[in-house]
Amino acid sequence: MKKFARDVCKDELADVIDQWVILSTHAERDRRILYRRFVDGVPEFELCEEFDLSRQRIQRIVDKWFDVLCEHIGD
């Protein structure tokens, strides 16, 4: 599982997701996936079922946005 370099409170993480996960065709879906993964702590295999996506697709979405989140949380 990807981890941030420092402890990040859920509120801070939620704010960063809201502010920066915007420029995407599937921004709303991606935001919901990132909230569920990082704020709620839902494992990827459960996200696959919840969003009806393959594990590989969930991993790509998380990987794609993880660097953006880290950049804006100061990691």
LINSUL-V834148 format. One record per residue. N is the residue number from 1. RES is the residue in one small letter. SS is DSSP state (H for helix, E for strand, L for the rest). PSI is psi as a letter, one per 40 degrees, with the letter a starting at -180 (none if undefined). NEAR is the number of other C-alpha atoms within 10 Angstrom. Layout:
# LINSUL-V834148
N:RES:SS:PSI:NEAR
N:RES:SS:PSI:NEAR
This chain:
# LINSUL-V834148
1:m:L:h:9
2:k:L:i:8
3:k:L:i:10
4:f:L:i:15
5:a:L:d:10
6:r:L:i:10
7:d:L:h:8
8:v:L:h:15
9:c:L:i:9
10:k:H:d:13
11:d:H:d:10
12:e:H:d:12
13:l:H:d:19
14:a:H:d:17
15:d:H:d:11
16:v:H:d:17
17:i:H:d:23
18:d:H:d:15
19:q:H:d:12
20:w:H:e:14
21:v:L:g:19
22:i:L:d:13
23:l:L:g:8
24:s:L:i:9
25:t:L:d:8
26:h:L:f:11
27:a:H:d:14
28:e:H:d:14
29:r:H:d:14
30:d:H:d:20
31:r:H:d:21
32:r:H:d:16
33:i:H:d:22
34:l:H:d:25
35:y:H:d:18
36:r:H:d:17
37:r:H:d:18
38:f:H:d:21
39:v:H:d:18
40:d:L:e:11
41:g:L:f:10
42:v:L:h:14
43:p:L:i:12
44:e:H:d:19
45:f:H:d:13
46:e:H:d:13
47:l:H:d:19
48:c:H:d:17
49:e:H:d:11
50:e:H:d:11
51:f:H:e:12
52:d:L:f:11
53:l:L:i:12
54:s:L:i:14
55:r:H:d:15
56:q:H:d:11
57:r:H:d:12
58:i:H:d:21
59:q:H:d:14
60:r:H:d:12
61:i:H:d:17
62:v:H:d:21
63:d:H:d:12
64:k:H:d:12
65:w:H:e:17
66:f:H:d:17
67:d:H:d:13
68:v:H:d:14
69:l:H:d:21
70:c:H:d:16
71:e:H:d:11
72:h:H:e:13
73:i:H:e:16
74:g:L:e:9
75:d:L:none:12
